[in-house]
């Protein structure tokens, strides 16, 4: 699970990368886990956390959208560029 300050930093980085007239950044996280039992004992235990950033941009006439789970600077730049191109 991302902390609030980490989430805000990711959103701020995505906002700073855009040259669009309007931009909307959304960040969501998902925690999931699974435990399997066999013979009254834990056979398998798996936990996974995933975070996804979505960006919607507008130039006043058209909209573009992008989504990624690569939250690095390079990944966010590619996300914003993808949204700008699709607009």
N, CA, C and O atoms as CSV, one atom per row, in Angstrom:
chain,resi,resn,atom,element,x,y,z
A,1,UNK,N,N,0.846,-1.174,0.000
A,1,UNK,CA,C,0.000,0.000,0.000
A,1,UNK,C,C,0.896,1.244,0.000
A,1,UNK,O,O,1.842,1.338,0.781
A,2,UNK,N,N,0.592,2.168,-0.862
A,2,UNK,CA,C,1.361,3.405,-0.928
A,2,UNK,C,C,0.949,4.331,0.209
A,2,UNK,O,O,-0.230,4.426,0.550
A,3,UNK,N,N,1.916,5.002,0.784
A,3,UNK,CA,C,1.621,6.007,1.792
A,3,UNK,C,C,1.076,7.253,1.112
A,3,UNK,O,O,1.264,7.444,-0.090
A,4,UNK,N,N,0.404,8.097,1.879
A,4,UNK,CA,C,-0.188,9.309,1.312
A,4,UNK,C,C,0.868,10.204,0.672
A,4,UNK,O,O,0.638,10.747,-0.408
A,5,UNK,N,N,2.015,10.365,1.316
A,5,UNK,CA,C,3.053,11.240,0.748
A,5,UNK,C,C,3.638,10.658,-0.539
A,5,UNK,O,O,3.997,11.406,-1.448
A,6,UNK,N,N,3.738,9.324,-0.622
A,6,UNK,CA,C,4.219,8.685,-1.853
A,6,UNK,C,C,3.211,8.888,-2.981
A,6,UNK,O,O,3.591,9.169,-4.118
A,7,UNK,N,N,1.935,8.746,-2.664
A,7,UNK,CA,C,0.880,8.942,-3.665
A,7,UNK,C,C,0.889,10.371,-4.186
A,7,UNK,O,O,0.805,10.602,-5.392
A,8,UNK,N,N,0.989,11.322,-3.278
A,8,UNK,CA,C,1.018,12.729,-3.691
A,8,UNK,C,C,2.233,13.029,-4.563
A,8,UNK,O,O,2.132,13.787,-5.528
A,9,UNK,N,N,3.367,12.447,-4.235
A,9,UNK,CA,C,4.583,12.671,-5.025
A,9,UNK,C,C,4.425,12.125,-6.440
A,9,UNK,O,O,4.850,12.771,-7.398
A,10,UNK,N,N,3.825,10.956,-6.584
A,10,UNK,CA,C,3.596,10.366,-7.908
A,10,UNK,C,C,2.672,11.244,-8.732
A,10,UNK,O,O,2.942,11.509,-9.903
A,11,UNK,N,N,1.584,11.695,-8.126
A,11,UNK,CA,C,0.619,12.549,-8.838
A,11,UNK,C,C,1.279,13.869,-9.229
A,11,UNK,O,O,1.086,14.345,-10.348
A,12,UNK,N,N,2.051,14.464,-8.328
A,12,UNK,CA,C,2.731,15.730,-8.640
A,12,UNK,C,C,3.732,15.569,-9.786
A,12,UNK,O,O,3.848,16.450,-10.638
A,13,UNK,N,N,4.448,14.452,-9.808
A,13,UNK,CA,C,5.396,14.202,-10.905
A,13,UNK,C,C,4.665,14.092,-12.233
A,13,UNK,O,O,5.123,14.639,-13.236
A,14,UNK,N,N,3.535,13.394,-12.255
A,14,UNK,CA,C,2.762,13.257,-13.502
A,14,UNK,C,C,2.213,14.605,-13.952
A,14,UNK,O,O,2.228,14.917,-15.143
A,15,UNK,N,N,1.729,15.403,-13.006
A,15,UNK,CA,C,1.204,16.728,-13.356
A,15,UNK,C,C,2.295,17.611,-13.953
A,15,UNK,O,O,2.044,18.351,-14.904
A,16,UNK,N,N,3.490,17.538,-13.407
A,16,UNK,CA,C,4.597,18.380,-13.879
A,16,UNK,C,C,5.064,17.996,-15.273
A,16,UNK,O,O,5.659,18.823,-15.966
A,17,UNK,N,N,4.814,16.774,-15.701
A,17,UNK,CA,C,5.277,16.299,-17.002
A,17,UNK,C,C,4.370,16.705,-18.162
A,17,UNK,O,O,4.742,16.534,-19.323
A,18,UNK,N,N,3.205,17.230,-17.869
A,18,UNK,CA,C,2.234,17.512,-18.926
A,18,UNK,C,C,2.299,18.962,-19.387
A,18,UNK,O,O,2.493,19.882,-18.592
A,19,UNK,N,N,2.132,19.140,-20.698
A,19,UNK,CA,C,2.027,20.480,-21.271
A,19,UNK,C,C,0.599,20.747,-21.739
A,19,UNK,O,O,0.342,21.746,-22.412
A,20,UNK,N,N,-0.319,19.870,-21.390
A,20,UNK,CA,C,-1.717,19.997,-21.831
A,20,UNK,C,C,-2.414,21.141,-21.103
A,20,UNK,O,O,-2.014,21.549,-20.013
A,21,UNK,N,N,-3.459,21.640,-21.736
A,21,UNK,CA,C,-4.252,22.710,-21.138
A,21,UNK,C,C,-4.930,22.238,-19.851
A,21,UNK,O,O,-4.988,22.971,-18.863
A,22,UNK,N,N,-5.440,21.009,-19.875
A,22,UNK,CA,C,-6.103,20.416,-18.708
A,22,UNK,C,C,-5.566,18.996,-18.527
A,22,UNK,O,O,-5.347,18.274,-19.500
A,23,UNK,N,N,-5.359,18.612,-17.275
A,23,UNK,CA,C,-4.901,17.250,-16.992
A,23,UNK,C,C,-5.563,16.750,-15.716
A,23,UNK,O,O,-5.739,17.488,-14.747
A,24,UNK,N,N,-5.919,15.490,-15.750
A,24,UNK,CA,C,-6.491,14.823,-14.580
A,24,UNK,C,C,-5.654,13.568,-14.326
A,24,UNK,O,O,-5.473,12.742,-15.221
A,25,UNK,N,N,-5.148,13.434,-13.106
A,25,UNK,CA,C,-4.331,12.280,-12.733
A,25,UNK,C,C,-5.060,11.509,-11.645
A,25,UNK,O,O,-5.543,12.082,-10.668
A,26,UNK,N,N,-5.129,10.210,-11.833
A,26,UNK,CA,C,-5.792,9.335,-10.865
A,26,UNK,C,C,-4.834,8.209,-10.503
A,26,UNK,O,O,-4.168,7.650,-11.374
A,27,UNK,N,N,-4.767,7.879,-9.226
A,27,UNK,CA,C,-3.883,6.824,-8.748
A,27,UNK,C,C,-4.704,5.843,-7.927
A,27,UNK,O,O,-5.441,6.239,-7.025
A,28,UNK,N,N,-4.573,4.562,-8.245
A,28,UNK,CA,C,-5.298,3.541,-7.483
A,28,UNK,C,C,-4.342,2.415,-7.103
A,28,UNK,O,O,-3.391,2.117,-7.825
A,29,UNK,N,N,-4.612,1.803,-5.965
A,29,UNK,CA,C,-3.800,0.676,-5.513
A,29,UNK,C,C,-4.709,-0.498,-5.197
A,29,UNK,O,O,-5.879,-0.334,-4.854
A,30,UNK,N,N,-4.142,-1.673,-5.320
A,30,UNK,CA,C,-4.898,-2.897,-5.038
A,30,UNK,C,C,-3.993,-3.863,-4.290
A,30,UNK,O,O,-2.887,-4.161,-4.743
A,31,UNK,N,N,-4.453,-4.344,-3.165
A,31,UNK,CA,C,-3.753,-5.382,-2.407
A,31,UNK,C,C,-4.588,-6.646,-2.487
A,31,UNK,O,O,-5.789,-6.622,-2.217
A,32,UNK,N,N,-3.959,-7.742,-2.854
A,32,UNK,CA,C,-4.686,-9.011,-2.897
A,32,UNK,C,C,-3.798,-10.108,-2.313
A,32,UNK,O,O,-2.571,-10.059,-2.405
A,33,UNK,N,N,-4.446,-11.085,-1.719
A,33,UNK,CA,C,-3.698,-12.201,-1.154
A,33,UNK,C,C,-4.517,-13.477,-1.277
A,33,UNK,O,O,-5.743,-13.450,-1.385
A,34,UNK,N,N,-3.805,-14.586,-1.259
A,34,UNK,CA,C,-4.432,-15.887,-1.432
A,34,UNK,C,C,-3.681,-16.895,-0.575
A,34,UNK,O,O,-2.450,-16.938,-0.592
A,35,UNK,N,N,-4.416,-17.703,0.170
A,35,UNK,CA,C,-3.812,-18.783,0.944
A,35,UNK,C,C,-4.523,-20.071,0.586
A,35,UNK,O,O,-5.750,-20.155,0.638
A,36,UNK,N,N,-3.742,-21.073,0.222
A,36,UNK,CA,C,-4.304,-22.387,-0.109
A,36,UNK,C,C,-3.869,-23.383,0.965
A,36,UNK,O,O,-2.740,-23.362,1.455
A,37,UNK,N,N,-4.806,-24.243,1.301
A,37,UNK,CA,C,-4.552,-25.253,2.320
A,37,UNK,C,C,-4.601,-26.642,1.696
A,37,UNK,O,O,-5.385,-26.895,0.781
A,38,UNK,N,N,-3.764,-27.533,2.192
A,38,UNK,CA,C,-3.780,-28.945,1.793
A,38,UNK,C,C,-3.405,-29.754,3.030
A,38,UNK,O,O,-2.390,-29.479,3.670
A,39,UNK,N,N,-4.198,-30.723,3.358
A,39,UNK,CA,C,-3.925,-31.555,4.523
A,39,UNK,C,C,-3.885,-30.758,5.814
A,39,UNK,O,O,-3.054,-31.019,6.683
A,40,UNK,N,N,-4.784,-29.781,5.945
A,40,UNK,CA,C,-4.876,-28.917,7.128
A,40,UNK,C,C,-3.613,-28.093,7.378
A,40,UNK,O,O,-3.373,-27.664,8.507
A,41,UNK,N,N,-2.814,-27.870,6.358
A,41,UNK,CA,C,-1.631,-27.028,6.469
A,41,UNK,C,C,-1.614,-26.032,5.307
A,41,UNK,O,O,-2.165,-26.283,4.235
A,42,UNK,N,N,-0.971,-24.907,5.555
A,42,UNK,CA,C,-0.835,-23.922,4.485
A,42,UNK,C,C,0.074,-24.505,3.410
A,42,UNK,O,O,1.218,-24.878,3.672
A,43,UNK,N,N,-0.456,-24.572,2.214
A,43,UNK,CA,C,0.272,-25.119,1.073
A,43,UNK,C,C,0.920,-24.003,0.256
A,43,UNK,O,O,2.038,-24.146,-0.239
A,44,UNK,N,N,0.201,-22.893,0.126
A,44,UNK,CA,C,0.690,-21.772,-0.683
A,44,UNK,C,C,0.117,-20.486,-0.122
A,44,UNK,O,O,-1.070,-20.413,0.195
A,45,UNK,N,N,0.958,-19.475,-0.001
A,45,UNK,CA,C,0.518,-18.170,0.456
A,45,UNK,C,C,1.122,-17.126,-0.484
A,45,UNK,O,O,2.342,-17.046,-0.624
A,46,UNK,N,N,0.274,-16.336,-1.120
A,46,UNK,CA,C,0.716,-15.350,-2.103
A,46,UNK,C,C,0.075,-14.015,-1.777
A,46,UNK,O,O,-1.121,-13.944,-1.496
A,47,UNK,N,N,0.878,-12.949,-1.817
A,47,UNK,CA,C,0.363,-11.590,-1.625
A,47,UNK,C,C,0.933,-10.708,-2.728
A,47,UNK,O,O,2.089,-10.850,-3.125
A,48,UNK,N,N,0.104,-9.802,-3.208
A,48,UNK,CA,C,0.511,-8.942,-4.317
A,48,UNK,C,C,-0.074,-7.555,-4.124
A,48,UNK,O,O,-1.228,-7.412,-3.720
A,49,UNK,N,N,0.732,-6.517,-4.418
A,49,UNK,CA,C,0.266,-5.143,-4.388
A,49,UNK,C,C,0.547,-4.527,-5.758
A,49,UNK,O,O,1.636,-4.687,-6.308
A,50,UNK,N,N,-0.429,-3.833,-6.291
A,50,UNK,CA,C,-0.258,-3.191,-7.586
A,50,UNK,C,C,-0.810,-1.777,-7.502
A,50,UNK,O,O,-1.860,-1.551,-6.900
A,51,UNK,N,N,-0.114,-0.836,-8.097
A,51,UNK,CA,C,-0.560,0.550,-8.165
A,51,UNK,C,C,-0.647,0.943,-9.634
A,51,UNK,O,O,0.214,0.579,-10.435
A,52,UNK,N,N,-1.688,1.683,-9.979
A,52,UNK,CA,C,-1.926,2.090,-11.359
A,52,UNK,C,C,-2.189,3.586,-11.413
A,52,UNK,O,O,-2.964,4.116,-10.616
A,53,UNK,N,N,-1.543,4.263,-12.351
A,53,UNK,CA,C,-1.781,5.683,-12.586
A,53,UNK,C,C,-2.526,5.839,-13.908
A,53,UNK,O,O,-2.204,5.189,-14.902
A,54,UNK,N,N,-3.523,6.710,-13.897
A,54,UNK,CA,C,-4.289,7.039,-15.100
A,54,UNK,C,C,-4.210,8.538,-15.328
A,54,UNK,O,O,-4.242,9.324,-14.381
A,55,UNK,N,N,-4.107,8.929,-16.593
A,55,UNK,CA,C,-4.034,10.345,-16.943
A,55,UNK,C,C,-5.029,10.625,-18.055
A,55,UNK,O,O,-5.121,9.879,-19.029
A,56,UNK,N,N,-5.771,11.710,-17.895
A,56,UNK,CA,C,-6.661,12.196,-18.959
A,56,UNK,C,C,-6.270,13.639,-19.227
A,56,UNK,O,O,-6.217,14.456,-18.307
A,57,UNK,N,N,-5.998,13.952,-20.484
A,57,UNK,CA,C,-5.603,15.309,-20.863
A,57,UNK,C,C,-6.602,15.866,-21.877
A,57,UNK,O,O,-7.297,15.125,-22.573
A,58,UNK,N,N,-6.647,17.193,-21.933
A,58,UNK,CA,C,-7.515,17.867,-22.894
A,58,UNK,C,C,-6.825,19.124,-23.392
A,58,UNK,O,O,-6.159,19.835,-22.640
A,59,UNK,N,N,-7.002,19.378,-24.681
A,59,UNK,CA,C,-6.494,20.624,-25.254
A,59,UNK,C,C,-7.637,21.587,-25.534
A,59,UNK,O,O,-7.463,22.586,-26.233
A,60,UNK,N,N,-8.794,21.286,-24.992
A,60,UNK,CA,C,-9.963,22.132,-25.197
A,60,UNK,C,C,-10.903,21.587,-26.252
A,60,UNK,O,O,-12.094,21.897,-26.226
A,61,UNK,N,N,-10.402,20.783,-27.181
A,61,UNK,CA,C,-11.225,20.230,-28.255
A,61,UNK,C,C,-11.297,18.710,-28.209
A,61,UNK,O,O,-12.317,18.123,-28.571
A,62,UNK,N,N,-10.235,18.084,-27.772
A,62,UNK,CA,C,-10.213,16.617,-27.742
A,62,UNK,C,C,-9.563,16.132,-26.445
A,62,UNK,O,O,-8.857,16.872,-25.759
A,63,UNK,N,N,-9.825,14.878,-26.142
A,63,UNK,CA,C,-9.311,14.264,-24.925
A,63,UNK,C,C,-8.407,13.092,-25.271
A,63,UNK,O,O,-8.580,12.436,-26.298
A,64,UNK,N,N,-7.446,12.842,-24.404
A,64,UNK,CA,C,-6.590,11.674,-24.531
A,64,UNK,C,C,-6.480,10.992,-23.184
A,64,UNK,O,O,-6.613,11.639,-22.145
A,65,UNK,N,N,-6.236,9.681,-23.193
A,65,UNK,CA,C,-6.205,8.906,-21.962
A,65,UNK,C,C,-5.047,7.923,-22.005
A,65,UNK,O,O,-4.694,7.407,-23.066
A,66,UNK,N,N,-4.466,7.673,-20.853
A,66,UNK,CA,C,-3.417,6.671,-20.727
A,66,UNK,C,C,-3.452,6.048,-19.347
A,66,UNK,O,O,-3.961,6.642,-18.396
A,67,UNK,N,N,-2.906,4.844,-19.246
A,67,UNK,CA,C,-2.912,4.120,-17.981
A,67,UNK,C,C,-1.665,3.254,-17.899
A,67,UNK,O,O,-1.277,2.635,-18.890
A,68,UNK,N,N,-1.023,3.201,-16.717
A,68,UNK,CA,C,0.184,2.393,-16.540
A,68,UNK,C,C,0.338,1.979,-15.084
A,68,UNK,O,O,-0.234,2.584,-14.177
A,69,UNK,N,N,1.134,0.923,-14.888
A,69,UNK,CA,C,1.518,0.569,-13.523
A,69,UNK,C,C,3.026,0.761,-13.333
A,69,UNK,O,O,3.582,0.343,-12.318
A,70,UNK,N,N,3.683,1.390,-14.304
A,70,UNK,CA,C,5.089,1.766,-14.185
A,70,UNK,C,C,5.137,3.184,-13.622
A,70,UNK,O,O,4.936,4.149,-14.359
A,71,UNK,N,N,5.400,3.316,-12.332
A,71,UNK,CA,C,5.338,4.611,-11.666
A,71,UNK,C,C,6.697,5.300,-11.561
A,71,UNK,O,O,6.859,6.255,-10.801
A,72,UNK,N,N,7.667,4.812,-12.324
A,72,UNK,CA,C,8.974,5.483,-12.378
A,72,UNK,C,C,8.820,6.774,-13.187
A,72,UNK,O,O,7.802,6.981,-13.848
A,73,UNK,N,N,9.833,7.635,-13.129
A,73,UNK,CA,C,9.784,8.870,-13.917
A,73,UNK,C,C,9.628,8.571,-15.405
A,73,UNK,O,O,8.869,9.239,-16.107
A,74,UNK,N,N,10.357,7.561,-15.875
A,74,UNK,CA,C,10.277,7.174,-17.289
A,74,UNK,C,C,8.873,6.662,-17.625
A,74,UNK,O,O,8.330,6.995,-18.679
A,75,UNK,N,N,8.288,5.863,-16.746
A,75,UNK,CA,C,6.950,5.327,-16.970
A,75,UNK,C,C,5.887,6.407,-16.975
A,75,UNK,O,O,4.969,6.378,-17.795
A,76,UNK,N,N,6.008,7.368,-16.054
A,76,UNK,CA,C,5.030,8.470,-16.009
A,76,UNK,C,C,5.164,9.373,-17.231
A,76,UNK,O,O,4.164,9.860,-17.759
A,77,UNK,N,N,6.397,9.597,-17.679
A,77,UNK,CA,C,6.607,10.408,-18.889
A,77,UNK,C,C,5.964,9.724,-20.096
A,77,UNK,O,O,5.300,10.378,-20.901
A,78,UNK,N,N,6.161,8.408,-20.223
A,78,UNK,CA,C,5.548,7.670,-21.328
A,78,UNK,C,C,4.025,7.710,-21.235
A,78,UNK,O,O,3.344,7.784,-22.258
A,79,UNK,N,N,3.494,7.662,-20.029
A,79,UNK,CA,C,2.044,7.731,-19.822
A,79,UNK,C,C,1.493,9.075,-20.284
A,79,UNK,O,O,0.513,9.124,-21.027
A,80,UNK,N,N,2.113,10.151,-19.852
A,80,UNK,CA,C,1.635,11.485,-20.236
A,80,UNK,C,C,1.775,11.683,-21.743
A,80,UNK,O,O,0.882,12.250,-22.372
A,81,UNK,N,N,2.882,11.226,-22.332
A,81,UNK,CA,C,3.073,11.339,-23.779
A,81,UNK,C,C,2.010,10.550,-24.539
A,81,UNK,O,O,1.496,11.009,-25.558
A,82,UNK,N,N,1.683,9.354,-24.033
A,82,UNK,CA,C,0.654,8.540,-24.664
A,82,UNK,C,C,-0.697,9.269,-24.657
A,82,UNK,O,O,-1.411,9.278,-25.660
A,83,UNK,N,N,-1.031,9.870,-23.534
A,83,UNK,CA,C,-2.300,10.600,-23.431
A,83,UNK,C,C,-2.308,11.820,-24.364
A,83,UNK,O,O,-3.319,12.107,-25.005
A,84,UNK,N,N,-1.182,12.530,-24.435
A,84,UNK,CA,C,-1.105,13.705,-25.308
A,84,UNK,C,C,-1.231,13.323,-26.770
A,84,UNK,O,O,-1.903,14.017,-27.533
A,85,UNK,N,N,-0.599,12.235,-27.172
A,85,UNK,CA,C,-0.677,11.778,-28.557
A,85,UNK,C,C,-2.106,11.360,-28.895
A,85,UNK,O,O,-2.594,11.665,-29.983
A,86,UNK,N,N,-2.779,10.673,-27.987
A,86,UNK,CA,C,-4.139,10.212,-28.280
A,86,UNK,C,C,-5.147,11.366,-28.287
A,86,UNK,O,O,-6.240,11.234,-28.838
A,87,UNK,N,N,-4.778,12.499,-27.671
A,87,UNK,CA,C,-5.665,13.674,-27.711
A,87,UNK,C,C,-5.553,14.319,-29.084
A,87,UNK,O,O,-6.210,15.326,-29.348
